[in-house]
Amino acid sequence: MNIMVVDGYKAKIEYDPELDQFRGEILGLNGSADFYGTNPAGLRREFKNSLKVFLEVCKEKGIKPSKEFSGKFNLRIPPHLHAEVAARASAEDKSINQWISEVLRNSVSE
C-alpha cells in the first residue's frame, strides 16, 4: 500500500484500472473523502482540495474531522502465537502489551 501525507493527514493510494487514474482515500476521518489524479502532482493537488472541502464541511456542521482512538483494541491470535509472544516478551523482561506496542511502533515507523 502506498501512503501520501498532506498537512499531517494520510491517504492510501491505489491504481484504478477502470478509470486509468490513481485513487486516494484519506484515512482516519469521521466520514470519507477521496480524490483522483493521473500523476503524483495532480494527486497531491486533489488531496489538498478534497481535504480542504472536507474540513470546511466539518467546521460548518460542528463535527470533529478526525476519528478519536482510545488506544485499546482486542486482538485474537492463535494460541501457539500467543505463547511465542509471551515467551519473547518475558525474555526481554516486558509485559506482552509493552512488547507488542514496541513491535507495532517499529513496524509503522519503517
C-alpha positions, 0 to 999 in steps of 0.5 A, spaced: 500 500 500 502 506 498 501 512 503 501 520 501 501 525 507 498 532 506 498 537 512 499 531 517 493 527 514 494 520 510 491 517 504 492 510 501 493 510 494 491 505 489 491 504 481 484 504 478 484 500 472 477 502 470 478 509 470 486 509 468 487 514 474 490 513 481 485 513 487 486 516 494 482 515 500 484 519 506 484 515 512 482 516 519 476 521 518 469 521 521 466 520 514 470 519 507 473 523 502 477 521 496 480 524 490 483 522 483 489 524 479 493 521 473 500 523 476 503 524 483 502 532 482 495 532 480 494 527 486 497 531 491 493 537 488 486 533 489 488 531 496 489 538 498 482 540 495 478 534 497 481 535 504 480 542 504 472 541 502 472 536 507 474 540 513 470 546 511 464 541 511 466 539 518 467 546 521 460 548 518 456 542 521 460 542 528 463 535 527 470 533 529 474 531 522 478 526 525 476 519 528 478 519 536 482 512 538 482 510 545 488 506 544 485 499 546 483 494 541 482 486 542 486 482 538 485 474 537 491 470 535 492 463 535 494 460 541 501 457 539 502 465 537 500 467 543 505 463 547 511 465 542 509 472 544 509 471 551 515 467 551 519 473 547 516 478 551 518 475 558 525 474 555 526 481 554 523 482 561 516 486 558 509 485 559 506 482 552 502 489 551 509 493 552 512 488 547 507 488 542 506 496 542 514 496 541 513 491 535 507 495 532 511 502 533 517 499 529 513 496 524 509 503 522 515 507 523 519 503 517 
